[in-house]
Amino acid sequence: MALELYKRRNYNRKLTSQEVDANWDAIEEEFSTGAGGADKTFVFNQPTPASVWNIAHNLGKYASVTVVDSANEEAEGLVTYTNNNNLIITFSAAFSGKAFLN
């Protein structure tokens, strides 16, 4: 189910915060393990509010990034790739949340 929600989110429509909340564990597990033979993925948790997130993901690629705040609402920031294993996301304001890399 998590993969289907992810596909819907990325290809058809935005997930509601209720859908994310209801399926959070499955979504996080799928991103963390790369379930289903999918490409490598990484979940970064930013527990304290910050306007700059430094992420060492070690995926060996320039990963796509999706960010959600602590209310599971999608957020936008400027992604700067320092190399194929590290990136920096800069936001206009400090907040906590998660970054999903694929």
Order of alpha helices (4+ residues) and beta strands (2+ residues): alpha-alpha-alpha-beta-beta-beta-beta-beta
